Amino acid sequence: MDIILIPGLWLDASSWDAVVPILVEAGHSPRPLTLPGVGASGADSADIGIADWVEAVVAEIDRSAHPVVLVGHSGGGNVAWGAADARPDRVARVVFVDTVPPPDGADISEFPVVDGVAGFPGWDFFDHDDVADLDDEVRAATAPRTRSVPARVPTDALSLHDPRRHDVPVTILSGGMDAQSLPAMLAQWPAFDAEFTAIRDAQIVRLGSGHWPQFSQPRALGDAIVAAV
C-alpha cells in the first residue's frame, strides 16, 4: 500500500525518518512529503496557502496506480482531509496523528509571523501534555530541524466540498484521548463534532504519547499506522 506521510507545521519529510523503516518492514511503500514553501523566505512563500498544500498531496495521490492511505500529523491532518475531499474515490483511509478531521472553513491555528513566515515557536510554547514525553535529548535534536512555514498556511480556511469524504475510513491515533474522551471533547465544538459524526467508519486509538510521537515513540506510531492500514 502506498502511504503518503504528511507532516505538521514546521516539519518536512525527514520528520518521518524513524517511522518509514517500520512501514517498509510491513511491506508498504511510504512516501513522506515536504510541502510547498517550507523553509522558504516570506517573499518566496507569500502566495502559498493551505490550498497549495492540499494540491501537493492530491498530486501525490494522482501518481499512484491504486488507492492510497494518507497519514496527517497535527496540522497535516487538515491537509490530508482536504486531499481526501478532493479524491474520495482514491483514498483508502485517512490516519490522523494527534488531530481530528476538520470541518469546512476550519484553520490550523494562529502563530506569530516574523518576516512573512511562521517560525517554530520553541518547545516551551506548547502545553505540558503535548511535550511531556520529549526528553531534553530529543528536543535538542529535533528543534534545529524545524523550518518555517508560509504565513498564510496556519490561518487559511480549509475548503471542503464533497460529502463522499465521509465514506473514507478514518483512524485517529490520539496521543492522550480514547474512544470515550475524544468524542466527549468534540461535543464541545459543534462543527468538529458534526464532521466527525458524519464519518461512517471512524476508529480512535490512544497512543499514550504527546503531540509528536514520530519523535518520542516512533515504533509505537509506526506499528499503529500499520495496524490502521
ChimeraX commands (.cxc) that place a marker at each C-alpha (Angstrom):
marker #1 position 0.00,0.00,0.00 radius 0.5
marker #1 position 1.24,3.49,-0.85 radius 0.5
marker #1 position 1.21,5.53,2.37 radius 0.5
marker #1 position 1.57,9.29,1.94 radius 0.5
marker #1 position 3.04,10.84,5.10 radius 0.5
marker #1 position 2.06,14.47,5.61 radius 0.5
marker #1 position 3.99,16.42,8.26 radius 0.5
marker #1 position 2.53,19.05,10.52 radius 0.5
marker #1 position 3.69,22.64,10.76 radius 0.5
marker #1 position 7.44,23.33,10.81 radius 0.5
marker #1 position 8.33,19.79,9.74 radius 0.5
marker #1 position 9.50,18.29,6.48 radius 0.5
marker #1 position 9.76,14.78,5.06 radius 0.5
marker #1 position 12.67,13.96,7.37 radius 0.5
marker #1 position 10.35,14.15,10.39 radius 0.5
marker #1 position 9.12,10.68,9.38 radius 0.5
marker #1 position 12.62,9.16,9.18 radius 0.5
marker #1 position 12.18,6.92,12.22 radius 0.5
marker #1 position 8.72,5.74,11.11 radius 0.5
marker #1 position 9.44,4.97,7.45 radius 0.5
marker #1 position 11.50,1.78,8.08 radius 0.5
marker #1 position 8.67,0.33,10.19 radius 0.5
marker #1 position 6.22,0.79,7.33 radius 0.5
marker #1 position 8.68,-0.68,4.84 radius 0.5
marker #1 position 9.20,-3.71,7.11 radius 0.5
marker #1 position 5.44,-4.30,6.96 radius 0.5
marker #1 position 5.51,-4.32,3.16 radius 0.5
marker #1 position 4.21,-0.84,2.49 radius 0.5
marker #1 position 5.55,1.97,0.30 radius 0.5
marker #1 position 5.74,5.14,2.42 radius 0.5
marker #1 position 6.12,8.50,0.70 radius 0.5
marker #1 position 6.98,11.27,3.18 radius 0.5
marker #1 position 6.40,14.77,1.86 radius 0.5
marker #1 position 7.88,18.21,2.26 radius 0.5
marker #1 position 5.13,20.69,1.47 radius 0.5
marker #1 position 5.47,23.82,-0.69 radius 0.5
marker #1 position 7.17,26.83,0.86 radius 0.5
marker #1 position 8.51,25.05,3.95 radius 0.5
marker #1 position 11.77,26.76,4.86 radius 0.5
marker #1 position 11.35,29.44,2.19 radius 0.5
marker #1 position 11.56,33.17,2.80 radius 0.5
marker #1 position 8.49,35.31,3.28 radius 0.5
marker #1 position 8.95,36.83,-0.16 radius 0.5
marker #1 position 9.19,33.44,-1.82 radius 0.5
marker #1 position 6.27,31.89,0.06 radius 0.5
marker #1 position 3.83,34.82,0.31 radius 0.5
marker #1 position 1.40,33.32,-2.20 radius 0.5
marker #1 position 1.37,29.82,-0.71 radius 0.5
marker #1 position -1.66,28.82,1.34 radius 0.5
marker #1 position -3.35,25.70,2.65 radius 0.5
marker #1 position -4.92,25.04,-0.77 radius 0.5
marker #1 position -1.44,24.70,-2.26 radius 0.5
marker #1 position -0.54,22.15,0.38 radius 0.5
marker #1 position -3.71,20.20,-0.39 radius 0.5
marker #1 position -2.92,20.34,-4.12 radius 0.5
marker #1 position 0.56,18.97,-3.47 radius 0.5
marker #1 position -0.93,15.94,-1.71 radius 0.5
marker #1 position -3.54,15.48,-4.44 radius 0.5
marker #1 position -0.71,15.38,-6.98 radius 0.5
marker #1 position 0.90,12.58,-4.97 radius 0.5
marker #1 position -2.38,10.67,-4.89 radius 0.5
marker #1 position -2.66,11.00,-8.66 radius 0.5
marker #1 position 0.82,9.48,-9.06 radius 0.5
marker #1 position -0.37,6.21,-7.55 radius 0.5
marker #1 position -1.95,3.48,-9.62 radius 0.5
marker #1 position -4.08,2.32,-6.69 radius 0.5
marker #1 position -5.88,3.94,-3.74 radius 0.5
marker #1 position -3.56,5.31,-1.08 radius 0.5
marker #1 position -3.52,5.82,2.66 radius 0.5
marker #1 position -3.00,9.38,3.88 radius 0.5
marker #1 position -1.34,9.98,7.24 radius 0.5
marker #1 position -1.51,13.53,8.57 radius 0.5
marker #1 position 0.23,14.72,11.72 radius 0.5
marker #1 position -1.24,17.70,13.58 radius 0.5
marker #1 position -1.93,20.46,11.04 radius 0.5
marker #1 position -1.10,17.94,8.33 radius 0.5
marker #1 position -4.42,16.35,9.23 radius 0.5
marker #1 position -6.21,19.35,7.70 radius 0.5
marker #1 position -4.18,18.83,4.55 radius 0.5
marker #1 position -4.96,15.10,4.48 radius 0.5
marker #1 position -8.69,15.70,4.90 radius 0.5
marker #1 position -8.67,18.33,2.18 radius 0.5
marker #1 position -6.97,15.87,-0.17 radius 0.5
marker #1 position -9.46,13.13,0.75 radius 0.5
marker #1 position -12.25,15.57,-0.06 radius 0.5
marker #1 position -10.66,16.20,-3.46 radius 0.5
marker #1 position -10.10,12.49,-4.23 radius 0.5
marker #1 position -12.55,10.48,-2.08 radius 0.5
marker #1 position -12.51,7.57,-4.51 radius 0.5
marker #1 position -8.70,7.36,-4.45 radius 0.5
marker #1 position -8.11,7.32,-0.69 radius 0.5
marker #1 position -8.42,4.01,1.16 radius 0.5
marker #1 position -8.05,5.51,4.64 radius 0.5
marker #1 position -7.01,8.70,6.41 radius 0.5
marker #1 position -4.94,8.33,9.57 radius 0.5
marker #1 position -4.91,11.40,11.81 radius 0.5
marker #1 position -1.94,11.62,14.18 radius 0.5
marker #1 position -2.99,13.52,17.32 radius 0.5
marker #1 position -5.54,15.61,15.49 radius 0.5
marker #1 position -9.10,15.25,14.23 radius 0.5
marker #1 position -10.98,15.66,10.93 radius 0.5
marker #1 position -11.62,19.38,10.44 radius 0.5
marker #1 position -14.91,20.81,9.18 radius 0.5
marker #1 position -15.24,23.07,6.16 radius 0.5
marker #1 position -13.82,26.50,6.96 radius 0.5
marker #1 position -11.53,25.35,9.77 radius 0.5
marker #1 position -7.98,26.60,10.06 radius 0.5
marker #1 position -5.00,25.07,11.85 radius 0.5
marker #1 position -4.18,27.78,14.41 radius 0.5
marker #1 position -2.56,31.18,14.71 radius 0.5
marker #1 position 1.14,31.55,15.41 radius 0.5
marker #1 position 3.49,34.55,15.43 radius 0.5
marker #1 position 4.58,35.71,11.97 radius 0.5
marker #1 position 8.04,37.24,11.59 radius 0.5
marker #1 position 9.46,38.42,8.26 radius 0.5
marker #1 position 6.49,36.94,6.43 radius 0.5
marker #1 position 6.75,33.39,7.79 radius 0.5
marker #1 position 5.51,31.45,10.80 radius 0.5
marker #1 position 8.56,30.01,12.51 radius 0.5
marker #1 position 8.74,27.25,15.09 radius 0.5
marker #1 position 7.90,28.91,18.43 radius 0.5
marker #1 position 10.00,26.55,20.56 radius 0.5
marker #1 position 9.03,23.61,22.73 radius 0.5
marker #1 position 8.18,25.83,25.72 radius 0.5
marker #1 position 5.34,27.37,23.69 radius 0.5
marker #1 position 3.25,24.19,23.93 radius 0.5
marker #1 position 1.16,22.68,26.71 radius 0.5
marker #1 position 2.95,20.34,29.09 radius 0.5
marker #1 position 0.97,17.28,27.97 radius 0.5
marker #1 position 1.97,17.87,24.36 radius 0.5
marker #1 position 5.70,17.79,25.04 radius 0.5
marker #1 position 5.99,15.76,28.27 radius 0.5
marker #1 position 7.43,12.69,26.52 radius 0.5
marker #1 position 10.07,14.67,24.62 radius 0.5
marker #1 position 13.21,14.48,26.74 radius 0.5
marker #1 position 15.99,17.05,26.56 radius 0.5
marker #1 position 17.97,14.98,24.09 radius 0.5
marker #1 position 15.05,14.65,21.67 radius 0.5
marker #1 position 14.17,18.33,21.97 radius 0.5
marker #1 position 17.75,19.36,21.29 radius 0.5
marker #1 position 17.97,17.06,18.28 radius 0.5
marker #1 position 14.65,17.99,16.67 radius 0.5
marker #1 position 14.32,21.74,17.22 radius 0.5
marker #1 position 17.18,22.61,14.82 radius 0.5
marker #1 position 15.45,20.52,12.12 radius 0.5
marker #1 position 12.28,22.62,12.20 radius 0.5
marker #1 position 11.62,25.03,9.36 radius 0.5
marker #1 position 9.33,27.99,8.88 radius 0.5
marker #1 position 6.02,27.70,7.04 radius 0.5
marker #1 position 4.30,30.23,4.78 radius 0.5
marker #1 position 2.47,32.80,6.86 radius 0.5
marker #1 position -0.93,32.04,5.32 radius 0.5
marker #1 position -0.91,28.28,5.87 radius 0.5
marker #1 position -1.80,28.11,9.60 radius 0.5
marker #1 position -4.73,30.54,9.34 radius 0.5
marker #1 position -6.15,29.79,5.88 radius 0.5
marker #1 position -9.64,28.30,5.96 radius 0.5
marker #1 position -9.86,24.78,4.57 radius 0.5
marker #1 position -12.40,24.37,1.76 radius 0.5
marker #1 position -14.30,21.09,1.66 radius 0.5
marker #1 position -16.89,20.31,-1.00 radius 0.5
marker #1 position -17.56,16.59,-1.47 radius 0.5
marker #1 position -19.65,14.75,1.14 radius 0.5
marker #1 position -18.18,11.49,-0.18 radius 0.5
marker #1 position -15.21,12.20,2.09 radius 0.5
marker #1 position -17.38,10.85,4.89 radius 0.5
marker #1 position -17.26,7.43,3.19 radius 0.5
marker #1 position -13.47,7.30,3.54 radius 0.5
marker #1 position -12.48,5.20,6.60 radius 0.5
marker #1 position -10.70,7.19,9.31 radius 0.5
marker #1 position -8.36,6.21,12.12 radius 0.5
marker #1 position -7.46,8.77,14.78 radius 0.5
marker #1 position -4.22,7.97,16.58 radius 0.5
marker #1 position -4.71,10.19,19.61 radius 0.5
marker #1 position -1.88,10.99,21.96 radius 0.5
marker #1 position -3.87,11.02,25.17 radius 0.5
marker #1 position -7.56,10.53,24.41 radius 0.5
marker #1 position -9.50,7.33,23.88 radius 0.5
marker #1 position -12.77,6.31,22.24 radius 0.5
marker #1 position -14.77,7.82,25.10 radius 0.5
marker #1 position -12.92,11.02,25.92 radius 0.5
marker #1 position -12.25,12.22,22.37 radius 0.5
marker #1 position -15.92,12.27,21.26 radius 0.5
marker #1 position -16.78,13.98,24.55 radius 0.5
marker #1 position -14.27,16.71,23.77 radius 0.5
marker #1 position -15.55,17.11,20.20 radius 0.5
marker #1 position -19.09,17.54,21.53 radius 0.5
marker #1 position -17.93,20.93,22.82 radius 0.5
marker #1 position -17.08,22.06,19.27 radius 0.5
marker #1 position -20.28,21.63,17.20 radius 0.5
marker #1 position -18.72,21.97,13.75 radius 0.5
marker #1 position -15.97,19.45,14.53 radius 0.5
marker #1 position -18.47,17.14,16.20 radius 0.5
marker #1 position -20.74,17.22,13.14 radius 0.5
marker #1 position -17.83,16.45,10.82 radius 0.5
marker #1 position -16.68,13.54,12.96 radius 0.5
marker #1 position -20.12,12.00,13.43 radius 0.5
marker #1 position -20.76,12.18,9.67 radius 0.5
marker #1 position -17.85,9.78,9.04 radius 0.5
marker #1 position -19.26,6.31,8.54 radius 0.5
marker #1 position -16.20,4.34,9.69 radius 0.5
marker #1 position -14.09,6.06,12.33 radius 0.5
marker #1 position -11.76,4.39,14.83 radius 0.5
marker #1 position -9.97,6.02,17.75 radius 0.5
marker #1 position -6.74,4.56,19.11 radius 0.5
marker #1 position -4.98,6.02,22.16 radius 0.5
marker #1 position -1.21,6.08,21.72 radius 0.5
marker #1 position -0.37,7.28,25.21 radius 0.5
marker #1 position 2.04,9.86,23.83 radius 0.5
marker #1 position 2.46,13.57,23.50 radius 0.5
marker #1 position 1.81,15.51,20.32 radius 0.5
marker #1 position 4.94,14.36,18.45 radius 0.5
marker #1 position 5.01,10.54,18.64 radius 0.5
marker #1 position 7.15,10.33,15.49 radius 0.5
marker #1 position 9.96,11.69,17.70 radius 0.5
marker #1 position 9.09,10.26,21.11 radius 0.5
marker #1 position 7.59,6.88,20.19 radius 0.5
marker #1 position 8.32,6.12,16.53 radius 0.5
marker #1 position 7.99,2.35,16.89 radius 0.5
marker #1 position 4.59,2.62,18.57 radius 0.5
marker #1 position 3.44,5.13,15.97 radius 0.5
marker #1 position 4.68,3.03,13.07 radius 0.5
marker #1 position 3.03,-0.09,14.43 radius 0.5
marker #1 position -0.23,1.81,14.93 radius 0.5
marker #1 position -0.18,3.08,11.35 radius 0.5
marker #1 position 0.43,-0.47,10.09 radius 0.5
marker #1 position -2.46,-1.74,12.20 radius 0.5
marker #1 position -4.73,1.01,10.87 radius 0.5
marker #1 position -3.82,0.19,7.27 radius 0.5
marker link #1:1,2 radius 0.2
marker link #1:2,3 radius 0.2
marker link #1:3,4 radius 0.2
marker link #1:4,5 radius 0.2
marker link #1:5,6 radius 0.2
marker link #1:6,7 radius 0.2
marker link #1:7,8 radius 0.2
marker link #1:8,9 radius 0.2
marker link #1:9,10 radius 0.2
marker link #1:10,11 radius 0.2
marker link #1:11,12 radius 0.2
marker link #1:12,13 radius 0.2
marker link #1:13,14 radius 0.2
marker link #1:14,15 radius 0.2
marker link #1:15,16 radius 0.2
marker link #1:16,17 radius 0.2
marker link #1:17,18 radius 0.2
marker link #1:18,19 radius 0.2
marker link #1:19,20 radius 0.2
marker link #1:20,21 radius 0.2
marker link #1:21,22 radius 0.2
marker link #1:22,23 radius 0.2
marker link #1:23,24 radius 0.2
marker link #1:24,25 radius 0.2
marker link #1:25,26 radius 0.2
marker link #1:26,27 radius 0.2
marker link #1:27,28 radius 0.2
marker link #1:28,29 radius 0.2
marker link #1:29,30 radius 0.2
marker link #1:30,31 radius 0.2
marker link #1:31,32 radius 0.2
marker link #1:32,33 radius 0.2
marker link #1:33,34 radius 0.2
marker link #1:34,35 radius 0.2
marker link #1:35,36 radius 0.2
marker link #1:36,37 radius 0.2
marker link #1:37,38 radius 0.2
marker link #1:38,39 radius 0.2
marker link #1:39,40 radius 0.2
marker link #1:40,41 radius 0.2
marker link #1:41,42 radius 0.2
marker link #1:42,43 radius 0.2
marker link #1:43,44 radius 0.2
marker link #1:44,45 radius 0.2
marker link #1:45,46 radius 0.2
marker link #1:46,47 radius 0.2
marker link #1:47,48 radius 0.2
marker link #1:48,49 radius 0.2
marker link #1:49,50 radius 0.2
marker link #1:50,51 radius 0.2
marker link #1:51,52 radius 0.2
marker link #1:52,53 radius 0.2
marker link #1:53,54 radius 0.2
marker link #1:54,55 radius 0.2
marker link #1:55,56 radius 0.2
marker link #1:56,57 radius 0.2
marker link #1:57,58 radius 0.2
marker link #1:58,59 radius 0.2
marker link #1:59,60 radius 0.2
marker link #1:60,61 radius 0.2
marker link #1:61,62 radius 0.2
marker link #1:62,63 radius 0.2
marker link #1:63,64 radius 0.2
marker link #1:64,65 radius 0.2
marker link #1:65,66 radius 0.2
marker link #1:66,67 radius 0.2
marker link #1:67,68 radius 0.2
marker link #1:68,69 radius 0.2
marker link #1:69,70 radius 0.2
marker link #1:70,71 radius 0.2
marker link #1:71,72 radius 0.2
marker link #1:72,73 radius 0.2
marker link #1:73,74 radius 0.2
marker link #1:74,75 radius 0.2
marker link #1:75,76 radius 0.2
marker link #1:76,77 radius 0.2
marker link #1:77,78 radius 0.2
marker link #1:78,79 radius 0.2
marker link #1:79,80 radius 0.2
marker link #1:80,81 radius 0.2
marker link #1:81,82 radius 0.2
marker link #1:82,83 radius 0.2
marker link #1:83,84 radius 0.2
marker link #1:84,85 radius 0.2
marker link #1:85,86 radius 0.2
marker link #1:86,87 radius 0.2
marker link #1:87,88 radius 0.2
marker link #1:88,89 radius 0.2
marker link #1:89,90 radius 0.2
marker link #1:90,91 radius 0.2
marker link #1:91,92 radius 0.2
marker link #1:92,93 radius 0.2
marker link #1:93,94 radius 0.2
marker link #1:94,95 radius 0.2
marker link #1:95,96 radius 0.2
marker link #1:96,97 radius 0.2
marker link #1:97,98 radius 0.2
marker link #1:98,99 radius 0.2
marker link #1:99,100 radius 0.2
marker link #1:100,101 radius 0.2
marker link #1:101,102 radius 0.2
marker link #1:102,103 radius 0.2
marker link #1:103,104 radius 0.2
marker link #1:104,105 radius 0.2
marker link #1:105,106 radius 0.2
marker link #1:106,107 radius 0.2
marker link #1:107,108 radius 0.2
marker link #1:108,109 radius 0.2
marker link #1:109,110 radius 0.2
marker link #1:110,111 radius 0.2
marker link #1:111,112 radius 0.2
marker link #1:112,113 radius 0.2
marker link #1:113,114 radius 0.2
marker link #1:114,115 radius 0.2
marker link #1:115,116 radius 0.2
marker link #1:116,117 radius 0.2
marker link #1:117,118 radius 0.2
marker link #1:118,119 radius 0.2
marker link #1:119,120 radius 0.2
marker link #1:120,121 radius 0.2
marker link #1:121,122 radius 0.2
marker link #1:122,123 radius 0.2
marker link #1:123,124 radius 0.2
marker link #1:124,125 radius 0.2
marker link #1:125,126 radius 0.2
marker link #1:126,127 radius 0.2
marker link #1:127,128 radius 0.2
marker link #1:128,129 radius 0.2
marker link #1:129,130 radius 0.2
marker link #1:130,131 radius 0.2
marker link #1:131,132 radius 0.2
marker link #1:132,133 radius 0.2
marker link #1:133,134 radius 0.2
marker link #1:134,135 radius 0.2
marker link #1:135,136 radius 0.2
marker link #1:136,137 radius 0.2
marker link #1:137,138 radius 0.2
marker link #1:138,139 radius 0.2
marker link #1:139,140 radius 0.2
marker link #1:140,141 radius 0.2
marker link #1:141,142 radius 0.2
marker link #1:142,143 radius 0.2
marker link #1:143,144 radius 0.2
marker link #1:144,145 radius 0.2
marker link #1:145,146 radius 0.2
marker link #1:146,147 radius 0.2
marker link #1:147,148 radius 0.2
marker link #1:148,149 radius 0.2
marker link #1:149,150 radius 0.2
marker link #1:150,151 radius 0.2
marker link #1:151,152 radius 0.2
marker link #1:152,153 radius 0.2
marker link #1:153,154 radius 0.2
marker link #1:154,155 radius 0.2
marker link #1:155,156 radius 0.2
marker link #1:156,157 radius 0.2
marker link #1:157,158 radius 0.2
marker link #1:158,159 radius 0.2
marker link #1:159,160 radius 0.2
marker link #1:160,161 radius 0.2
marker link #1:161,162 radius 0.2
marker link #1:162,163 radius 0.2
marker link #1:163,164 radius 0.2
marker link #1:164,165 radius 0.2
marker link #1:165,166 radius 0.2
marker link #1:166,167 radius 0.2
marker link #1:167,168 radius 0.2
marker link #1:168,169 radius 0.2
marker link #1:169,170 radius 0.2
marker link #1:170,171 radius 0.2
marker link #1:171,172 radius 0.2
marker link #1:172,173 radius 0.2
marker link #1:173,174 radius 0.2
marker link #1:174,175 radius 0.2
marker link #1:175,176 radius 0.2
marker link #1:176,177 radius 0.2
marker link #1:177,178 radius 0.2
marker link #1:178,179 radius 0.2
marker link #1:179,180 radius 0.2
marker link #1:180,181 radius 0.2
marker link #1:181,182 radius 0.2
marker link #1:182,183 radius 0.2
marker link #1:183,184 radius 0.2
marker link #1:184,185 radius 0.2
marker link #1:185,186 radius 0.2
marker link #1:186,187 radius 0.2
marker link #1:187,188 radius 0.2
marker link #1:188,189 radius 0.2
marker link #1:189,190 radius 0.2
marker link #1:190,191 radius 0.2
marker link #1:191,192 radius 0.2
marker link #1:192,193 radius 0.2
marker link #1:193,194 radius 0.2
marker link #1:194,195 radius 0.2
marker link #1:195,196 radius 0.2
marker link #1:196,197 radius 0.2
marker link #1:197,198 radius 0.2
marker link #1:198,199 radius 0.2
marker link #1:199,200 radius 0.2
marker link #1:200,201 radius 0.2
marker link #1:201,202 radius 0.2
marker link #1:202,203 radius 0.2
marker link #1:203,204 radius 0.2
marker link #1:204,205 radius 0.2
marker link #1:205,206 radius 0.2
marker link #1:206,207 radius 0.2
marker link #1:207,208 radius 0.2
marker link #1:208,209 radius 0.2
marker link #1:209,210 radius 0.2
marker link #1:210,211 radius 0.2
marker link #1:211,212 radius 0.2
marker link #1:212,213 radius 0.2
marker link #1:213,214 radius 0.2
marker link #1:214,215 radius 0.2
marker link #1:215,216 radius 0.2
marker link #1:216,217 radius 0.2
marker link #1:217,218 radius 0.2
marker link #1:218,219 radius 0.2
marker link #1:219,220 radius 0.2
marker link #1:220,221 radius 0.2
marker link #1:221,222 radius 0.2
marker link #1:222,223 radius 0.2
marker link #1:223,224 radius 0.2
marker link #1:224,225 radius 0.2
marker link #1:225,226 radius 0.2
marker link #1:226,227 radius 0.2
marker link #1:227,228 radius 0.2
marker link #1:228,229 radius 0.2
view
